[in-house]
């Protein structure tokens, strides 16, 4: 599922500073790093390792229930324990996991063939009934799983044969198969889950899945330990790490210190400001990501209802400065909400249409002219962001400071991680906010999955945006199997969004990972949130 990065707590090392302060008067930024070399492969491990201690910067998860695996703190842990019918390979292509194949005999039907001989950690076989139970469990609104969203066009899911389940849709939906590799289709043991009841996924109850690591122990407030599942069905990918211990250091300075001195062996989402401290210690790796940092208009009837105000806002942003100073070169500029890394098909079409969109550049003169023409643009704008992501804090501060140079007034509204999360679920939490700075990411390379959020009436369409041409293009693409034809429809919607400035893309930050000098095997990829990443890690 694609969702806001609610728990991407990449957070702070140094105090926040404006781009002007950080960039030494507009010249090359002090401490500004050159763009890193992106890593797409590393040597495979050659040695077993007894225990790896891995930090989750988002903090201790509230649960290990895969139904709640839609925020980073949960996903980073659960991805090593529970599996779906398919998984994502190195290029985000679907690979068989608990299923071996899927037939698509007509636009409304998917027949999924389950792998034979797979067992849960307790040795009991995985049955089609377990699979159907797991999928239907997530569809229960009482569970509150955000993965329920895939099933908007679901008509039914049933066991239809030995080792076979069938999914029927009410109308075609080309996005649905992507979810077969997502937690929406992670399989848990029916008997175990029902017996655990409310304790399922807790420190007391644990979980029962099939993945390469078993739930071991959870000392709340301290750590979670997983142990290797030596009976994992995937014998071609035997994990080299026997015990995987997760810690929950959230303070960025403490994270950097723990990684540098070896108390912690590794971490995803390492604060950019920790790069220098970790240089030469171990492996600080970056990879292209499907993340996007952007501004979104939350009040279509407020100050930003005037297109001139939105255009002025777009013109005043120092895109190069943010990438250089805030992200220290570990990001790329964006012309559209969905980054190129997420073009999983129709790439020629997407590239052609992307190139037609204007390059994001700062133009203060144009911004001032637009503000001069718009009374709305001179009204106060409330910009909300989370203080849990240091890069967002610094970018928001820089945008607000620059706005004053154009005649605009931006009032910053910093939110704690909890308050920020509420913005995505509660209209009351969004009250009084004109503009939201956020970082989201796609779980799989399907641009349609993200652009669907902004159709009329969609749950995530917080600003109440509505455009019949946009809705029409999204509706057409949802039922279009041909990749190039679908890309053309999605690109139509993308162009409408870019013209209306419903969102203002800022950058696509690289995904990063750090691990110690004695480890190898792990390539930084966005898919670490939904695939068993620790299975590739080991000693060198």
N, C-alpha and C positions, 0 to 999 in steps of 0.2 A: 504494500500500500504506500501511496505517496502521502506524506503528511508534513506538517510543519516540524521543524527540528526542535521539538519541545525540550529535549534534554541534551543539546549539543553544548555542554558547559565547557567550552574551550578556555574560557576565562583568563584571569588576569595574572600577569607577572609584575609588570611595572604599573604605576599609576597612569590614569588616562591623560592624554595630552591631545591638543588639537594638531591638525596637520601642519599648521604654520609653526607651532612650537616644535614639533617633531622633525620638521623638514628643513630646519635651519634656514629660515627666510626664503623659502621657495626654491632653493638649490637642491642638490642631491640630499636626500634625507639622511640625518645622522643615524647611523646604525642600519640604514636601509640595505637589505641584502639583495644580491642578484637573484634572478629566478633560478630555482633549483633544477637540477637534472631529474627528470621524472623516471621513476623506477617501474619497469614492467616485468622484470624477472630477477630472481636472486638464486644463488646455489641452494640445492635441496639439502636438508639436514642429513648428516651421516652418523650422528650419535644420539643415543637415548639420553633423556634428561629426567631426573627424578621429580623435581618440582620447579615450576615457573610461577613467579608471583607477578600478577598483572593488575595494573590499576585501572579503575573505572572512574574517570574524572567527573562524570555526571553524578557520582555519588552512589550510595547503596540503593539497589532496586527495592521497590516495595513488594515485589513478588517475582517468582520465576515461572509463573503461568504463561505459556506461549500466547494465550489469548490477549495478554496485555503487553505483548512484545512489540510495541509501537513507539517506545521511547528508548533512547540510547542506553540508559542504565540497565534496562531489562534485556534489550536485544543483544548487547555485547556478551552477556552470559548465556542466555537461552539458546542462542544460535549454535552453541557447541553441544547442546544436549538433545534438542528436539529437531525433527526433520519433517520436511514436506514431501509431497508426491514427486516433486522435481526440485532441483537446486540450480544455482547459477554458476556457470563455468567462468574461466578467466576473462572472457569477453562478454560476460553477462548473458550468454546464450543458455537456454534451459537444458539441463542434463538430467537423465533419469535418476531418481533416488528411491523412494518407497514405491514408486510406479515405474514401469519399464516403457510404457508407451501410452499414447492417447489417440483415439480415433475421433474424427470430426465428420460424421457421415452427412450431416446437414447443418445449416447455420444455427440451429437451436440445440444441438446435441453434442455432448462430449462423453465418450466412453473411455474410461481410464482402466488400464490393466495393471494390477498390483504385482509387485515383486513377490515371488514365492520364497518361503524359508526365512523371512525376517522375523526376529524376535525382539520383544522389549527387554530391558535390562534384567528383569526377573526371569527370563527364559520363556515366557509365554508367547505364543505366536501372535503376530499382528493379523487381525481379521478384517474383512471388508466392513464388518459392523463397527469395529474400532474407528475406521476411517470415516464412515458416515456420521458416527457419534461425534467425532472431533470437529467435523465441519459444521454440523448442526449446533453443536454447543456454542460455537462462536457467534452463531446467528441469533442467539437468545439475547434480546435487548437488556435483560436483567444483568447480564454479565458485563455489559458496558465496554465491549471490545470495539475498538475503532476499525478492526478488520472486517466488520460487518458490511462496510461500504461496497465491497466487490459484488454483493448479491442483489443489487438493485433490480436486476432483470431475471433473478432466479425463479424458476418455476418448481423445481424439485431436485432432490439428490437421493438416490436409492441404490441398494445392492441389487445388481441385475444379473449376477452370475458368480461362479466360483472364481474368486480373485478379480472381481470386476465391479465397478460402480459406474453409474451413469448420472450425468448432470444435464438437466433440461432447463433451457431458458425460455422466457416469455417472448423475447425478441433478441435479435443478434446483438452481441456485444464483444467486439474484438479485443477488448482489454482483459476480459475474464481469464484467458489461459495464463497470463502473466502471474496471476495469483496462485497458480498451482505450486509455485516455488516460494511462496510467501507464508508467513505464520498463519494466514487464513486457512491453510491446508496442512499445518503441522499436526502430526498424529500423536495423540496421547491414549493411554490405555483406559478404556471405558470403565472397567470394574474398579480400577485404582482411583480414577477421578470421582466416580460416584461415591465410593467409600470415604474418600478424603473430604468430600463436601466443601465447606468453606475453608478448610485447611489446605486445599489443593494449591500448590505453588508457594506456600508459606514456609518459614524455617521449620515449622513442626511437621507439616504434611509432605513437603517436597513434590516432585513430579515423577511420572513414569513414561519415558519416551524410548527412542531407539538409537539415538545419536552416538557419536564417538566418545562422549564423556557422560558419566553418570553423576546424578546429584549425590554429593558426598555429605558435607556438613555445612551448616550455616550458623555461625555465631553472630547474632545480630549486633550491629554496631562495630563489628570487627572484620569479618571476612566470610567468603563463601568458597568452599573447596569442591572441585569436581575431580573424579577419578576416571582413569581411562576405561572404556568399555572394550575389553579384549575380544568380545564376541560380536563386534560391529560387523554388519553384513558387507561393508565396503572394504574387502581385504586388500584392494589395490592401493589403499591410502591409509595404512596403519599409522596412527599418531605416534610420535616419538617422545612426547612429554607424558609422563605417567600421572602426575598430579598438577592440577591447574588451580592456583589459589588467587582469588580476586580480592583486592583491597579497594578502599573507597576514599582516597585522598582527593579532596575537592579544591583545596587551596593551591593555586598555580605555583607559587614559590615553593611550597612543600612538594608538589609533584616533581618539579625540576630537580630539587635537591635529592629526592628519593631515587629518581632515575639516574642522576649523575653519580651517586655514591653506591648504586647497586642494591639498595634496599628493595627496590622494585625493578623487575626485569624488563617491563615493557608497558606501553600505553598507546591507545589511539587518541586522536584529537589533542596532540601536544600543543600547548600555547606557543604561538609564534615567537614570543619573546624569550622562550627557553632554548631556541636554536643555538645560540652562541655558547650557552653553558653546557649543552650536550655535544657540541662539536668535538669530534675526536674521541668521544667516550665509547659510543657503540654505533648503531645504525639508525640515523634519522632520515627517514625515507618519505618521499612525496609521490603521489600519483594523481592523475586526472580524476575529477569527480563529477558526479551528477548533482552537485550542490549549487544553490543559487542564493545570493544575498540581495535583497530587494526591498524597496519601499512599496507599501500598498496603501491605497486610499480607503480608509474605513468609513468615511462619511461622505457619501456622494452628494449630499445636500448642503454640506457645510462650506468652509472656506475654500476647499479645493474643488468645489462644484464648477468653478470657472475654468475652462480649459487653459486660459492664459496663466492662471496660478500654477497649474500642474506643469505647463511648459517652462515657466520660470524656474520652478523647483528642479526640473530635469537639467536645465541649463547651468544651474549654479554649482552642481556637484563636481568635486575634483576627483574624477574617476582614477586618473593616473596616480594622484597623490594617495588615495586610499589604498590602492593596490601596492604602491611602493612602501608607504610608511606603516599602514595598519597591518597589511598582510605580508610585509617584508618580501614582496615579490612572489609570494606563493599563491597567486590567484591570477585569473585572466579576466579581461573586460567582457561585458555581455551586451549584445544588441537585443536579446529577447529573454523572456523569463526562463525558458528551458535551455540549458547549455548544450553546446554541440555534442558533448560526451553522451548525452541521452538520446541522440538520434539513432535508434536501433535499426532503422530501415529507411528506405527512400532518402538516403543521405544526399544524393545529388539534388533532389528537389529541395530538401531542407536548406542545403548550402546556398542554392541559387536564391531562395527567398530570404534567407538570413542576410545575404550580402546586400539586398535591396534596402534593408533597414538602416537608419542612420547610425553612424559610429558615435558612441557616447563620448562627448567632449565637453569640457567646461567652457562656458561662454558667458562671462559675467556681464558683458555689455548687453548681450541679448536679454539676459535675465532682468537687468535693470529696466530695459525698455518695456518688457512685458509687465513688470510690476507697475510701471508708470501708467500703463493702459488699463489696469485692473484694480478696482477698489477691493475686490475680494482678496487679491494677492497681498494686500497690505494689512489684512486682518491677521490676528494671531493664529498660528498653526501649532497644535499639540502633537509632538512626535514621541511615540512610546517605543521603548526597546528594552531588552533584558540586560541587566548588569552581570548576568552569569556568563556572558560571552564578551571577553575583553575587546575583541575586534569590533563587535557591534557598539560597545560603549564609545570607543574612539571614533568610529565612523559617524555615529549620531552627533557627537560633540562637534566634529569637523563640519558637518552639514549645517548645524545650527549657527555656528560661528560665521560661516561663509554667507549664510542667508542675510545676516545683518548688513553685509556689504552691498546688498542689492535692494534694500528697503523692505525685505520680508522679515517677519518676526516668528521664530520657531522656539516654542517653549518645550524643553525636554521633559519627558516623563519616564524616569528610570523605573523598571519593574524588577522585582525579585523573580527568581525562577518560578516560584509558585504563582505569583501574580501574572507572569507572562503566560504560563500555561492556561490560566483562566480566560485569557483573552480569546483563546481558540474554542472555548466551550460556553462562555457566558456573555450574552448581550450586555448585561449590567457591567461586566468588567471592561467592555469596549466603550462604554459611555464616556463622552468627552474627549475621545481620541480621534484626531483627524488622520493621522498617518502612523503606520507601524513599520518599523525596521525589523526584518526577520531573516533567518537563514533556513531554507528548506532543502529537501533533496528528494530525488526520485529513487524508488527502490528498484526499478527496472527501466530499461531504455525505451519508454513509450511516451512521447511528448503529450499524447492525448490524455494520459492519466492525470497530468498536472493541469492542463487547460480545461478539463471538465469542471474543475473547482469554481470556475468563474462564469458558468452558465446561469441563467436566470433561476433563482430559487435554490441553488445548490447550498448545502450546509456550510461550506467553507467560503461562500461568496458573501463575506461579512459586510462589504460596502454596499450591497444591493445593486451591483452593476447589472445592467440588462441591455442587450443589443440583439435584435432579431437575426442580423447577418452572422454574428458570432455564434449564437445558439444554433443556427441552421448549419453552419460549417462543422460544428462539433457533433451535431446529430448525424450528419451525413458520414463523417469519418468513423463514427462508432459502428456503423454497419458496413463499412468498406473493407473487404479483405485484401484487395490488391495494394501492396505496399506503396507504390508510387502515387496511386490515386488517393490513398488515405493521407499520405504526406501532403498532397496538394490541398486537401480539405483542412487539415490541421494548420497548414501555413496561412490559409485564408483567415482563420480565427486569430492566429498569431499577429497578423498584420492589423486586424481590427483592434486588438488589444494594444498594440504598439501605438496606433494612431490616437486612441482614446486615453492612453496613459493611465490605465487602471492600476498598473504597477510600473514602477521604474526600476529595472534591473541595474545592479551596481557591479557585481563581479561574481565569478564562480571560483570559490576557494578550493585549492587542492586538498584531497584527503591526505592525512599524514599518519605515520606510526613511528614509534621509537622502540627498539629492543637492544638488549645488551650485546657486547662483542662476542660472546660465546654462543649466541643463537643465530639461526638463519632459517630461511624457508618461507617467510611471510612477506607477501607483496601488498603494498597499500592499495586497497580497492574499496569502493563504496559498499560492495556487497558483504563486507565483514559483518554487517548488522543482521544478515539473514542466512549466512552460510557458516559452516563449522570451520572458522579460520584457524583455530588452534591445531587442527589436524595436520596442517602443513608446517607447523613450527617444530624445531628441534635443535640439537646441538651440532656444532661444526668442528 
